[in-house]
Amino acid sequence: MHPANTLSLVADIGGTNTRVALAEGRRVLPETVRRYRNAQYPGLETVLSRYIAEEGDVDCAAACVAVAGPVRDGRATLTNVDWTIDRETVARAARAETVAILNDLQAQGHALGHLDSANLLTLVPGPAPLPHETKLVIGVGTGFNAAPVYETSAGRLVAPSECGHANLPIRTAEELRLAQYVSSVHGFPGVEDVLSGRGLERVYAWLGAEAGDPREALAAEIMASVGTGQDPRAEAAARLFTRMLATVCGNLALIQLPFGGVYLIGGVARAFAPHLDAMGFDDAFRDKGRFAGFMSNFSVSVIDDDYAALIGSAAHLVDLMA
């Protein structure tokens, strides 16, 4: 049995699965983490009610859910599943007095500073950050998104964003042909259409179309082939993906000026992490003409912590109740 009205409930709601856990302050209790397949439930309230029952009918003091989709005025609509989530639903299901709903990237931003340093891999070194400096978290996984993290006198503010649906930046004739291919097949050449798991598959398919040898592969298969020499097309797709990812990350760094660091998260970012240095991420990130030297102000790291959104949700609740 858990103590009443003491712990917080935190949830990370993706397009396929929802993970729920209990937290004591900012510490997520790993033995309480449970995973649920969204397709098996009509909505989040059913998931949370089941979780509460499975955790001994726990009475939570607060609840925070991180949602893979836009949040406005305490109401969220998931991008890849037909669920709508609001504060009243979460409060009722979790029996919580304090409730928050965050975009999943916002939750990742709130986790910064509360993660084990062993789970941070430095890609691009930079100056040691000052405590008040802006940070930027960039998610590369099923989709693409980014969120700036501001340290203010009133506490941390993580601004929501849907920048993965902005136009893909084009610098070369090759990238233009890729954008035209994506546009003709999917209607709009957005950043997420290339810089995501599905995007890597599209890059691979486009290279096949360019070569007159159409062939498809899953993102996991492409990544498994990188560095083995077994599939030169997988290597080419990964290099193009890396260059465009670095360009977009550099653009976002110039927009937000994250002197506190850029942090990549998500399954695709973690899968690419061992290869980014060899594939020229650093050079492409800094390739901003006369501002190339200025780009050395921004460090880039990869977060390798599957619980980061849960930790961020717990940290946000602590700040709310402070």
N, C-alpha and C positions, 0 to 999 in steps of 0.2 A: 504494500500500500504506500502511496505517496502522500506527503503532508498536504493538507488542504490549503488552497489559496496562497501557495508559495512559489510553485514552479510556473514557467511559461511554456506555452505550446508554440512551436515554430514549424512551418511547412514550406516546402519548396515544390511548386506546382509546375511541372513541365508539360509538354504536349502529349507525352505518353504515360509518364508515371508521376505520382505525387509521393514525396517523402515527408514524413511527419516525425517530430521528436519532441522531447521535453528538454528544457534548459533551466539551469540554475544560475541566475545572473547571465553572464556572457558565455558560460560553459555549457555546451551541448552535451547531454548525457548519451554517450554512444550506444549504451545497452538499450535505449528506448527508441532508437531509429527504426522505423518501419516503412516499407514501400508498398504502394498500392497502384494497380493498373487502372488508369482513368476510364478506359472503355468498359470496365466492369461496374461502374457507378454512375448514377444519373446526375450527380453534382457533388461539389465539395462538402456540403453539409453531411451527406451520407458517409463520406470518407472520414471526416473528423469525428462524427458520432461513433463510428466503429472503432476508431483509434482510442477515443476516451474509454470505451468499454473494455478494450483489450489491455489498457493500462490501469485496470482496477477502478474504473469510474473516477479517474482523477479530476479534482476540482482545480482548474488553473486560474492564476491571478491575471494573466495577460496572454495574448495570442498575436502572432504576426505571421502573415503568409506572403510568400514571394511568388509572383505570378509571371509566367512567360507570355506577356501581353501588356498592352497599355493600361495604365491606371489613371482615372480622373475622378476627383472628388470622392475618394473612398470606394470607388466601384471599378471592377476590372472585368475585361472580357478576354478570354484566352484566344490566342491566335489559331491554335491547331485543334481545339476541342470545344464543343458547344456548351461551355459553362460560363455563367455570369456570377461574379462574386462581389458581395458588399459587406460592410462592417457588421450590419445587423445579423447576417447569416453566420459569420465567423463567431460573433459574440454568443449567439444562441447555441451553436454547436459545441464551442469550447467552454461555455459557461464563464467567460472571461470578462472582467471589468474594463480592461484596457485592450484595445484592438488596433492593429495597423495592417494596411495592405500596401505592399511595395511591388514595383516592377522587379523582376529577378536581378537585373543589373544594379538596381538601387541596393538590393540586399547584398550583392557582392561588394559594392562600394562601402557599405557600412562594416563589412568584415575587415577591411584594410586596417592594419595595426593590431589586430586581434588574432592573427594567424601565426602558426609556428614558422619561424624563419627557415626551417628545413624544407618547408613546402613552397619556397620561393626560388625560382631558377632565374638568374640574371642573364638576359640576352644581350642587352646594350648597357654598358656601365655609364654612370653619370655622377655628378656631384652629390655629396650627402645632402638629403633634403632637410629643410627646416620644418618644424612642427606645423606651422600655419599654411604651408604651401599646398596648392591645388594638386590633386591626383586625378588620374583618369583610368577607369576600368573599361576594358574592351572584351566583349564576349564573342568567341568564335566557336560555334558548335552546330546545332541543328539550324540555327539562324545566326544573325550578326547584329550586334548593338553595342552602344557605348554610353557611359554616363560619367560626367565630371563629379568629383568629390571635393566639396568646399569645406574648409574649417573656419567657422564663423564664431563670433563672440557668443552667439546663442547656441552653439553646438554644431555638429556636423550636418551638412546639407548635401544630399546626393540628388542631383537634378535628373528627372526622367528624360528619356530620349527614345526615338525610333529611327535612328540614323541609318540603320541597315537597309531602309527602304528609300534612301536618297540615291541619286544617279551614280553609277559607277564612274570613277574618274578615268579618263583615257589619255595616255601619253604617247603611245606608239601605234603604228599601222596595225601591228599584230593585235594589240588590245582593242582597237577599233573593230577589227573583224570579229573578235570574240564577243564584243558588246552587240554587234549586229546579229550574230548567231543567237545569243541569249534573247535579244529583243524579238526576233522572228519566231522563236519557239515559245517564249513565255510572255511576250507582250511589252516588257519593260526591262531595261538593263540595270537593275538595282544592285547595290553593293552586296546584299545578301544572296543574290542570284549566282554570284561567283564565290564570295568569301564565306563559305559554310560547307558543311558536309555534302549537301546536295550540289553546292556550287563546284566543289572539286570534281564531282562526277561529271558535271557539265563541261568543265575545262577539258577533261579527258575525252569526252565524246566529241567535243569541237576539234581537238587535235586529230582525232580519227577522221572526221569529215574533211579537214584540211588536207590530210594525207591520202584521201580517197580510199581509206580502209576503215569504214565505220565499225566501232567496237565499243561496248559499254563495260563498265566495272563499278563496283561499289566503292565508296570512299575507303572503307577498311581494307579492301583488296589493293587499292592504289597505294595506300600508305605502307602496307606490308611489303610491297614490291620496291619501295624507295630504298636505294642504297644496295640492293642485291644484284643489280645488273640484269635481272631477268626480264624487265619490261621497260625499255627506254622511254616509252610514252608516259608511263607513270612518273618517271624522273622528270620529264619535260613538263608534265602537268603540275607537279609539286613546285618546280622552280618558278613557273609563271604565277602560280597561286601565291608563293612566298613574296615575289616582287610586288604584286598588286596589293597584298596584305600590308607590306611595309609602306607602300605609298599612301594607302588609306590611313594607317596608323600615324604616319608623319603629318598628313593633312589635319587629322583630329588633334594632334599635339600642338600644331600651330594655332588652331582655333581656340583651344582651351588653355594653353600654356601650363601644362601639368609639371611644374618644377619639382613636385613631390613624387613624380614617377608615373609611368604608364604600366598597367598591369593587365596582361592577357589571361583570360579564363575560358573555360569551356573544353569539351572533349576534343575538338579539332585542334585548338591551340596546344593542348597537352600532347596530342599525337605528333604534331609538327615540331614541338620544342627541340628534340634532339637533332633536327635537320636544319633549323632556321639559320644558324650561324654559317654552315657550309654552303647554304643556298643564297647567301648574300643579303640576308634581312637587314643587317646593320647598314651596309652601303646604300641600299634602296631607301631605308628609313631616313637617312641623312641627305639624300639626293634632292636638295631644294635650292639649287643654284647658289646665289649669293648668301642664302640663309643656311647653307650646309654647316658652317661652323656653329651657328646658333643652335642647331639641332643637338649638339653635344650637351646641352643643358638638361636633356630628358633621358633618364634611364628607362629601360624596358625590361620587365620581368614577366615570367609565366607563373601563375598560381596553380600548384598541383595539390589541391585540397578539395575533395569531393563534397565536404561539408560546409564550404565557404558561404553559400547562401543561407544555410541554417544558422551559422555563427553570426552572420551579418544581421539576420532577423532578430536573434537574441540580443545583440549589441544595441540595435535600434530601440528595442523595448526598454532596456536599461536606461538609455538616454531619455526616452519619453517619460519614464516614471521618476527620473532624478529630481 
